[in-house]
């Protein structure tokens, strides 16, 4: 069983509208740059197409990093990340 602070948390930014997919893809590039600059524990960032009018960008962080990253980047939501995702 993982210790609570060792869990991976997926921070999510929702983009809606006709340009949602391209905006999410572009934002994911900035998230990948942020991982390098801030030397975060995990190098997991990306984007996902949901529908024609909804896409997300996401960043996976260690639970101990959540508060600081959340204050800087202001994600809309988050969830526990499982490696199978």
Phi, psi and omega per residue, in radians:
X1 nan 2.316 3.128
X2 -1.222 2.542 2.977
X3 -1.223 2.630 -3.080
X4 -0.951 -0.843 -3.063
X5 -1.330 -0.083 3.081
X6 -1.629 -0.057 -3.130
X7 -1.160 2.650 3.054
X8 -1.642 2.347 -3.137
X9 -2.057 2.250 3.121
X10 -1.662 1.941 3.082
X11 -1.562 2.382 -2.958
X12 -2.236 2.383 3.032
X13 -2.046 2.169 3.137
X14 -1.639 2.395 3.055
X15 -2.194 2.332 -3.088
X16 -2.261 2.666 3.120
X17 1.984 3.113 -3.064
X18 -1.110 -0.416 -3.136
X19 -1.802 0.288 -3.073
X20 -0.997 -0.777 -3.073
X21 -1.120 -0.830 -3.113
X22 -1.209 -0.597 3.109
X23 -1.179 -0.765 3.119
X24 -1.101 -0.727 3.119
X25 -1.091 -0.753 3.132
X26 -1.145 -0.756 -3.134
X27 -1.109 -0.637 3.125
X28 -1.069 -0.592 3.083
X29 -1.101 -0.729 3.102
X30 -1.169 -0.626 3.089
X31 -1.120 -0.699 3.106
X32 -1.113 -0.667 3.074
X33 -1.131 -0.705 3.135
X34 -1.059 -0.711 3.112
X35 -0.973 -0.782 -3.104
X36 -1.216 -0.840 -3.092
X37 -1.078 -0.759 -3.081
X38 -1.540 -0.067 3.132
X39 0.929 0.908 3.126
X40 -1.239 2.770 -3.061
X41 -1.113 -0.694 -3.092
X42 -1.976 2.604 3.113
X43 -1.945 1.108 -3.099
X44 -2.212 1.836 3.082
X45 -2.494 2.622 3.132
X46 -3.118 -2.908 3.122
X47 -2.459 2.793 -3.106
X48 -2.510 2.272 3.055
X49 -1.385 2.208 3.113
X50 -1.807 -1.000 3.069
X51 -2.516 -3.140 3.091
X52 -1.003 -0.474 -3.049
X53 -2.012 0.202 -3.109
X54 -2.629 2.171 3.018
X55 -2.423 2.810 3.114
X56 -2.216 2.681 2.896
X57 -1.984 2.584 -3.114
X58 -2.522 2.752 3.109
X59 -2.442 2.261 3.114
X60 -1.763 2.202 -3.119
X61 -2.238 2.818 3.024
X62 -1.265 2.590 -3.067
X63 -1.006 -0.593 3.139
X64 -1.212 -0.268 3.123
X65 -1.619 -0.188 -2.994
X66 -0.992 -0.892 -3.031
X67 -1.016 -0.854 -3.110
X68 -1.131 -0.809 -3.123
X69 -1.149 -0.697 3.129
X70 -1.072 -0.724 3.124
X71 -1.134 -0.612 -3.105
X72 -1.399 -0.821 -2.950
X73 -1.768 -0.253 3.062
X74 0.942 1.026 3.079
X75 -1.169 2.723 3.106
X76 -1.337 -0.535 -3.084
X77 -2.801 3.067 3.118
X78 -2.708 2.854 3.105
X79 -2.724 2.784 3.073
X80 -1.150 2.319 -3.124
X81 -1.706 2.247 3.064
X82 -1.879 2.434 -3.079
X83 -1.008 -0.363 -3.130
X84 -1.336 -0.167 -3.049
X85 -1.195 nan nan
